Amino acid sequence: MKKVYTCFCTDVIHEGHLNIINNGLKYGEVTVGILSDSAIICYNRFPTVTMEERIEMVKKIPGVSNVIVQNDVMYDNIIAELKPDYVIHGDNWKNGPEAAIRDNVIKNLEAYGGQLIEVGYTYNDKIRRIDAQITEKLAMPEFRRRRLRQLLKICPIVKTCEVHSGLTGLIVEKTVVQSDNGLMQFDAMWISSLCDSTDKGKPDIELVDMSSRLRTIDDVLDVTTKPVILDGDTGGLIEHFVYNVRTLERIGVSAVIIEDKTGLKKNSLFGTEVLQTQDSIEHFCEKIRAGKEAQRTDDFMIIARIESLILEQGMEDAINRARAYVKAGADGIMIHSRQKTPDEIFRFCDIFRTEDKTTPIVVVPTSFNSVTEKELAAHGINIVIYANQLMRSAFPAMQKTAEAILKNHRTMEIEDTLMPFKDIIRLIDEI
């Protein structure tokens, strides 16, 4: 019997998958690979069922001889192991980021004379409804809220990008690129106080209240499925913070990060250039404990942001605060620095990891932007937040466009720098 291989990354078996299996049976014995969770999240949506459930689901399909796990998006290892005579796949991967996977399959098969078989991709109203139902399930608060904790168990480092609107949420949700190891996408979204305030034309001093912040959050949650981490500034009064925790948890936010400062909020980018007061360890721990006690589930995370290095209070103070905050119940520690190199951050992480191997560490490498995710992960960092880059890239582009229109009294000179609107609205799903 000839060996036929195909790989699925689906949560639901529908007629399209059965069509691939039935076509594969014409050529030989069919083995189905189930893409692992870590591989799926590199380019596809987060799975709604476990890998074990997906395996059992495929085992029940008539005609399937073997079911195995494929741990990589690219097929190098699996083809080297199985040496299939044929790989069969739908023809929907000829364009877009998935074309890189197709090229990889062809290259590996050509090495020994294997053949790629492509069948017409099955897509109809029934399948469209199935896809929509899966997306809706992923967006439900009870599924989205726990996803950050799930990602922390799967990913070497959780890649998080700032969003400040529904449209920027869609950009982060749907952007997939080819990388050295296959395909890559963002894992989570960061809703920044700085960018949210800036988008509304307001200063970043906690002037934009939680009710306004919630409207931004709702805009993002309504059109995306990735987990959301919220910049909670100082958390405000303890009495207010506990109610906000309940609200954020209920609507499906995965985590809130609060910083250990008091008084009128000043952005950390200013450091010691402006008067900033760090909260006492005792009071901030009380806030953390109150927030944790207010939770209704174990999914939601309260992450403590330490400002000691920003305010030049020293490494010992930062480590002491980290110990205390974790003991008070913090689900993670964010350590911040204005240094142009990551040395200070790495030193903190290395010290912290000698005594705490599990508490997630979060960093925002805005000032030390040459460091790679691989380097961050090597020092025990679990979440990296690209905290303001979308906002910073949009502003100069819009300003340049406005200036050009005023200067030329028309738009012809800038048309080649503008994206066609039809390409923008392709991001927006129609119901």
Secondary structure by P-SEA (a helix, b strand, c coil): cbbbbbbbccccccaaaaaaaaaaaaccbbbbbbbcccccccccccccccaaaaaaaaaaccccccccccccccaaaaaaaccccbbbbccccccccaaaaaaaaaaaaaccbbbbbbccccccaaaaaaaaaaaaaaacaaaaaaaaaaaaacccbbbbbbbccaaaaaaaacbbbbccccbbbbccccccaaaaaaaacccccccccaaaaaaaaaaaaaccccbbbbcccccccaaaaaaaaaaaaaacccccccccccccccccccccccbbbbccaaaaaaaaaaaaaacccccbbbbbbbccccccccaaaaaaaaaaaaaacccbbbbbbccccaaaaaaaaaaaaacccccbbbbbccccccccaaaaaaacccccccccaaaaaaaaaaaaaaaaaaaaccccccccccccccccccccccc
